Amino acid sequence: MSSRKPELTFKYVFNYGYNPSYVNGAQGGFSPRGEMVINFYLERQPLPDAITHEITAEGAIGREIAVEPKDLASSMVRFIDTGVVMSYENAKVFHSWMGDKLREIEEMQKARTAFEETQNGGQA
């Protein structure tokens, strides 16, 4: 009798348009069905719809005299490119996985700091 445990190999298939996005925030909560909804966003300053400039006597573009929308300077954009929906159970698994990954990077950072603080300052 074999003492080998059963195995399962997952093959990863990527959508042709796969293109990771940088995000610096998320918004979400639970749907009426109890599923976790997470919308990832990139927070940035907005771009104007239009800018109006004076034309100088020489025919060159002069100073800016108007911007649309008017509240541009006091606005921020949270651009949402993607979101995910997952069950409560999968959200718990994701939370655990993310915690494991954060612990891994913290250990790497500790090792790097310890190395850099050695007598040679991390220099070879």
N, C-alpha and C positions, 0 to 999 in steps of 0.2 A: 504494500500500500504506500502511495506517495505521500510525503509530508508537505509537499508544495501546496501553498495556498492558491486559490483561484485568482486570476489576474484579468484586468480589463485595460486596454490601451485606447486612449482617446486620440483621434487624429484631428488636427485643427484645420478647418477650411475657412478661408478668408473671402469675404465679398470682394469682387473686383474693385469696387470703389472704396475699400477700406482706407481710411485716412485718419489717424488719431488726432484728436483735437485737444488743445490746451484749455483747461478750465481753471478758474480760481474761485469758484463758488457753486453752491447748489441750493435749490429750493424744492420743497416737496412736502409730502405727507402721505396719509393713507386714503385710498379711494373708498367709495361706499362698499366695495366688495372686500375690503380689508387688504388690498394689495398696496405695497409700498411704491409710490411714484416719486421719482427723483429727476428733476430737470437741472442739467448742468449748464452753467453760464460762464461767459467771459465778461468781466466788468471792465468797462473802458469809457473814455470820454466820447461823446457823440460827435459825428461828423455833420457839418452843416448841409442843409438842403440847397442853400444858395448864399453867396457872398457878393455884395455890390461894392465896387471900387470907384473912386473918382478917376477921371481921365485928366491927366495934366495938360498944360498948355502945349507941351511938346508931343502930345498924343500917346504918352506912356501910361501904364497902369499906375495909379496913385494910391492914396491911403484908402483903407477899408472904411466904408461909411454905413453899411448895413449888413446884418446877418439874419438868415432864416433857419430855424425858428428863433424868435426873439429870446427865448429862455435857454439858449444853447450853453451859455457860460455857467448856468446853475443846474445843469442836467448831467446825468450819467446814464449809460446804456448798460443793460445786462442782456447780452446777446446769447440767446439760447439756441444752440445748434443741435443738441441731442438730449435725450432723456431715456430713462429706463423704468420699467414696471416689473416688480417681482413680488412673489408671495412673501408672507411674513416669515415662513420657514427659510426661504432662500435669502431673505434680508439678514436673518440671524447668521447663516453660513457666511454670507459676504462680510458681515461685521467681524466675524472671527478671522476670516482670511485676511482682511485688511489689518487687523490687530497684529497678526503674525508677521505681515510684511513690514509694518511700522517697527516692530521689535527687531527685525533683521537689520533694517537700516540704522537703527539706534546703536546696535552692536557694532556695525561697520564704522559708524562715526566715532564711537568710543575707541576702537582699535586705531583708527587714523589719528585721533588726538593723542593717544598714548605714544604712538610712533613718532609723531611730530615733536613731542615733548622730551624725547630721548636726548642724550648728551650731544648728539650731532645735529639736533634740530631737524631730523628727517632727511638730512643730506647724505648722499653716498660718498 
